[in-house]
């Protein structure tokens, strides 16, 4: 895990890979819990029998937004910023779902600090390139560019 303790450390790290998370197995239980939380019960995600029989993937797939929602959890394994007064998710420039995450697949996050910019008042804006890889797959599940703002 990479630890940053000052704004100048983040500014100096712009352009660097921050690291990779551990592999996480995306279980049917996690998919079902996400469906409950969001009300998205589309059969391709939650009806195992039907997905096994009718899905072009041969089994259930995770919701794209489930994969996206895992970025913070996986990101905490990669880097942290200590000594801040506040840190907020400011949004995303881009999110693309490139490959489905089949039930019981293993995924991990790779994060790159694409940009670190000092804002008025001493805050920083960080643009992080996020890639969710699927184990043994040449194509990632998701690519995104997320934006955070941090105040020291």
N, C-alpha and C positions, 0 to 999 in steps of 0.2 A: 504494500500500500504506500502510495506517495502522499506525503504530508507537506502542505504549504502553511507557512506561519506569517507571511507578510506579502503585501501587494507587489513588491519588487520581485519576489520569487515567481509569482504568477506571470508577471509581465515578461520576465526572462525566459519562461518556459513556453511561450507562444510558438506554435509549430511542432511541438514535441508530442509523441505518443505518451499518454499518461499511464497506460497499462492495460491489463486484461483481467476480467473477473474470473472467478471459478466457474466451472460448468454447472448449469442448473437443469434438472430434468423437469420438463413441463408435463405434469401429470393430468389425467382426466379430472381428478379432484380439484386441482387448481383451475382448470377450464370451467368446471361446473360452478365453483365459487365466484369466478369472474362473471359468469352468466347471471347468477343470482344478484350480484352487486349492481349490474348494469341493466338487467332486464332483457339482455340479448340472448334469447334461447334458440337461435337458429339451429336447425337439426344438424348441420354440418359440424357443429361444435359439441353438442350435448347428447345427441341421439346416437349412441355407440353402434347399436345394431344396424340402424339405417345407414350411418356413415360407412360402416364396414361393407355394406351391400351396394350402396348407390353413389358414394362419393368418388370423384375421379382420383382421390388420393388413397382410397382403400381403407381409410380410418378417419377418426375425427381430427380436426385441426384446431389449433388455438386461435382465438380472436386476434386480429391484427392489433387492436388496441390493448389487448392483454400483453402482448409482446412489448408494445410501447410503454405500458405502465410499469414494466419491470426495470426500466432504465434507472430510476433513482436507487432501487434496492441493489442492483448490480453495480452501479456507479460508486456506492459507498464502499465497495470492496477494492476499488481502484485508487481513489484519491479522496482526500479530505482537506478542508481549509480550516485551520484553527485560529482562534483569537478574533473572530469576526463579531460585529454587533448584529448583523443580519445577513441573511442570504435568501434570495427568492428565485423562483423559476420565472423567467421573464417571457418565455415562449419558445417557439421553434421557427426557424427559417424554412425548413424542409423536412418532410417525413415521407418515406417511401417503403412499402411492404413488397419486397422483391421475391420472397419464397415463403410458402406456407410452413408453419411449424406444426408438424404432425405430433399427435399425442405421444408421449414418452420420448420425444427428441430431447437432446441436450443442447442448450444454447449458452453462449457467453457474450459478454460485452467487451468491445475494444473501444477505448476513448482516446481522442486526440484533441489537444488544446489548440484549436485553429487560430484563435484570436483572443487577446487580452488587451482591453483598452481602458484607460483611466477616464472616468467621467467627472464632471464638475462635482465638487463636494467630497472628493476622495474615494468615491465608490469605483468598483471595477465592473466591466461587462465582459463576460467570458462566453465565447462561442466554442462549443464542444462538438466535434464530429463523433457521432455514435454509430457503431456498426454492431449489430447483433448477428453473430455467426451461429450456424447450425453445425454441430459436430458431424464430420464426414460428408459435408456438402460443399461443393465449390462456390455456391451462391449464397450470400447472406439472407437472413430473414428480413432484416430491416436496416435501412440507413436513415439517419436523421442528423439534423444540425440543431442543437438546443442552445438556448441562451439563458445565462444566469447573471444575476447582479449581486455583488457582494460589497458590504460596507465594513471597513475595519474601524 
